[in-house]
Amino acid sequence: MTERDANQPTADMDLSVMPDEVWVYDQARLVEAATESGTTESIAVEYDGTRAQMVILTTRGAKTGRYRKTPVIRVEHEGRYAAVASKGGAPTNPAWYHNLLAHPEVEVWDGTEHRPYRARRTTVEERQEWWDRAVQAWPSYDDYRTKTDRLIPVLLLEPAA
């Protein structure tokens, strides 16, 4: 098994305990595949019989100010997106969540389209509505919820004015 193979997540991995270097590797692999094909349609993921499309968020680092590309499950409704900070049910939020709080301007790459959005925390009512949409797109979110004591944040991405 090569080092690249060892860093490749598998369907039976418990994502809540996946080392950060594996997350980083997998995200880079997905971004590279989308970049090579020119579309995020090439990076659908499948787990436990569910297939989900992904979008790529370009965020600005909270500490470094560097731009980062992160694939997330596509949860879209009427031109808005949810960004679910599940990290597979890990006890901590993913780095991109902190980036969006510090710098809410984000680019969403969906299919071949790149558009500017602005992130914000959902209200209590919005969170439930968007959580339900997220679980419909990726049922594993409900499993992730049971693995952590934190309330998994759901950010709403709305088109930038």
C-alpha positions, 0 to 999 in steps of 0.5 A: 500500500502506498502512502497515497493509498494509506491516506485515502478514506474508505467507506468503512472509516469512522470519519469522526476519528479520521486524522486531519492529514487524511481530511486534508489529503482527501479534500485535495484529491477531490479538488484536483479531480474537479479542477482536472475535469472542470466540473464538480460533477466529477466528485460525487461521493458514495457511502452506504448506498447513498450518492451525493454531489459535492460543491467546492467552497473557496474560503479565506483562512481565519488565521493565515488569510490564504484561500482554501478550497474545500469540497462539501456535500451539495445541499442547495435550495432555491439558489442558496446552499447549506454548509454543514460543519459535521467533520464526520461527527468529530468533537471539533468543527472543521477549519473551514467553519472558522474561516467562514465565521472570520471571513463570510465571503465565499465562492461556491463552485457548483458544476461549472459555475463559480459564484460569490456567496455570503455565509451566515449562521442559521436561525434556530428555525432555519437550522432545522429546515436546512438540517432536514434538507442536508440529511435528505442529501446525505443521510449519514449526517444523522449518524454524525450527529449521534457521534458528537456532543456538539450541535453540528453547525449549519451555515447558510450561503446566500448569493452576494449582492 
